[in-house]
Amino acid sequence: MALFDAVLELADDHLVLGHRLSEWCGHAPMLEEDLAMPNMALDLIGTARTLYDYAATLEGQGRTEDDMAYLRGEREYRNLLLCERPNEDFAQTMLRQLYFAAFMHPYWQAAAGGGDEVIRGVAGKAVKEMAYHIRHAGEWVIRLGDGTEESARRMKDAVEALHLYTGELFEEGAAEGVDALPSRAAIKPAWEATIDHIFGQALLSRPVVQYPQTGGRRGLHGESLGHLLAEMQSVYRAHPGATW
Amino acid sequence: MSGEVPLWEVFIRPRNGLSHKHVGSIHAADEVMALQAARDVYTRRGEGNSIWVVPSAAITASDPDQAGENFEPTAEKIYRHPTFYDIPDEVGHM
């Protein structure tokens, strides 16, 4: 079931990060971003739905996408730690989005030529979405990094807070040896090139990480994921089987 | 924040062959961010395939006080409307 596990990992990344972005809805610093962030959240949640549905089909135990999303606890979630990091301020949210999209864009490009029809379909759509997320988040990182004294400080703090979670992006996890999905480690040069290109304009540099954080793929999460899931799953758990 | 950020007018072209139409305005720091904001605010339901943004400050508007001299003289020139011709059915839509 390596493919099932790998698809579930990807689905969890997208749902958790999508939910995090959706938390900005109604709280963004300006109306334009109040629409832009939920737009991006919906891209991610749309991808997550297709992947959960596919995972449920691969498993063949009669579970649905809703069961996958709403009836698993935090130790069963396999998302990257980066995706669950709290929003904090706008600078951290944009940097987190850039880190993730800069990985997923080349990843889906590679997956679009893989041997699995469903994955190819997801990849074809997601490549365009991730290209936009890189552009949107990247332009903000550039403007905040090379902006006012305060925005530059917040952007540097964001790099300090989040960079230690980026190493986990390149761990192979369950997808090791699965034909349908690209090697995650092989994405690293493309990711670094994107980040360096944007950081160069943002007056930022990639720090050397002394103590990289990892464990999401084994279900070892930070405290904040439990709170996120509690909120996200509360309605479904209070009304089991409810549908729209 | 919006108080410090310039205002932009947004024009969307619904499909090829039609002209860009004014749809509203957004706040953005510069033209690159203005295009992104316009995309996120005004094209969420497939409204178009091309966006223009123009700094609101670059628009020169007619004076409402001159509306009379600007627009009223045309009211009586009904012969400018192409409604005095019989179009044969065979012509179809013009």
HADDOCK unambig.tbl for C-alpha pairs under 7 A between the chains (distance, minus, plus):
assign (segid A and resid 30 and name CA) (segid B and resid 1 and name CA) 6.92 0.50 0.50
assign (segid A and resid 30 and name CA) (segid B and resid 2 and name CA) 6.59 0.50 0.50
assign (segid A and resid 32 and name CA) (segid B and resid 37 and name CA) 5.56 0.50 0.50
assign (segid A and resid 32 and name CA) (segid B and resid 41 and name CA) 6.30 0.50 0.50
assign (segid A and resid 35 and name CA) (segid B and resid 40 and name CA) 6.23 0.50 0.50
assign (segid A and resid 35 and name CA) (segid B and resid 41 and name CA) 6.13 0.50 0.50
assign (segid A and resid 36 and name CA) (segid B and resid 40 and name CA) 5.16 0.50 0.50
assign (segid A and resid 136 and name CA) (segid B and resid 36 and name CA) 6.92 0.50 0.50
